[in-house]
Amino acid sequence: MVAYIWPIALIVLSNLFYNICAKSFPSALNPFAALTITYVVAALAALIMYFLTKDEKSGLLLEYAKANWVPFVFGLCLLGLEAGFIYTYKSGWPISSAYIVTSAFLSILLIVVGFLLYKEPISWNKIVGVAVCLLGLWIINK
């Protein structure tokens, strides 16, 4: 059960501090300059975690050789997410609703992507969930 819950807790806590940080970037600091610092810190932390969790037989270069296009595109996606949130907050969006709005739209898109790419069924629960998301967006923006 713990193996099922701890990743969700990590995501929630990381997202909480992520949004606090994105909202708190100094306004005079260029977001892309700030993100270079962010990525250096993330790269060092990932490198440390690699060495703490690696298999005895593996090596970093051997792991890199297993990579396909995904880590490269994922890096661009992360840059887009982080720059997008920094600029969202710089433009005046409140921290209490910006993430909810983006998450609601993302949830709707992921239902479609799940159906089209991964053959996940679209149930009545998901359709009602989309309606609730849309209703929530309407209520938040009133």
N, C-alpha and C positions, 0 to 999 in steps of 0.2 A: 504493500500500500504506500509506503514512504517513497519508493522508487517512482510511483505514479504521481505523487503530489509535489515532491520537491522541485521538479522542473517548472511546474506552474507557479509555485511560490517565487522561484528565481525570476521568472518572466515578469510577474506582477511587481515585485520589488524593484527590479531593474527598470521597468517601464515607469514606475513612480519617480525614481531618481532621474531617469532619462528626461522626463518632461520637466521636472524642476530645473535641471541643468539647461535644457533647451530654452526655457523661459528666462533664465538668469544670465545668459551670455551678455557680456558688456556690449552696449549698443555701439560703441566706437570701434569694436573689434570686428574685422572682416570675418564673416562666418567660415569662409574656406580656409583662412589662415588658422582659425581656431580648430577646424577639423583636422589640420595637419598635426596639431598637438594631440588631439583626440586619438587619431590613428596610430601615432607613435606609441602612446600609452597602451592602446588596445593590442598592438603588435607585440610589445614587450610582455604584457600580461598573457597573451596567447602562447608566446614562446615558453614562458615559465610553466604554464599549465600543460603544454605539450610534454615537457621534460618530466613533470610530476606524474603524468598519466600514460606515458608511452610504454609500448611493449618492449621487452628486453631486446628483441630481435630487430626492431624497426629503427630507422634512422630518418632524420628530417628530410634529407634529399630523396630517400626512397619513398617517403610519404608524398613529397611534392610530385614525384614521377607518376603517382596514381591519379593526379588531378586531371579533370577535364575542364570544360568551359565554365562550369558552375561557380567555382570560387571567384573567378574574374568578374562575372556578371553580378554575383552576390555583392562584391565590393562596390560596384557602381550603384546597386540598389540601396546599400547602406548609406552611401554618400547622398543619394537622392532623398532618402527618408530623413536623414539628419539635417541636411540643408533645408529641406521642405519644412520641417518643424521649427527650425530656428527662424526662418523667414515668416512662417505663420504667426509665431509669437511676436516677432518684430513688427508685423503689420497690425497688431492690436488684438488678435484673438485671445480670449480668456483661456487660462489653463484648464478651467472647469468644463469647457465645452469643445475645444479644438480636437482633442483626442477622441472624444465621443463621436463627433461628426465624421472624422476620418475612419474610425473603426466601424461605424455603421455602414458607410459606403463600401469599405473593404469587405465586410461580412457578406454583403450582397454580391459583390464581385466574386468572392471565393466560392459561394454556392454555385454560381454559373461555371467557374473554372473547374470546380470539383466534378460537376456533371459532365462537362465537355471533355476534359483531359483525363480524368481519373474514374469516370463511369460511376461516380457516387450518386445514389438516388436522390431525387428532390421529393421530399415528403411534405405532407400537409403541415407538419410542425415547422419545417423550414420556410414554407410559404407564409405561415402565420408570423414566424420570426421576422421575416423581411417586412411584413406589414407593420409589426411593432417597431422595428428600426425606423421605418419611414415616418410613423406617427411620432416617435421620439424625436426625430430630426425636426419635424414640424413644431413640436412643443418647445424644443430648445430654442428655435429661431423665432419664436413669438415674442 
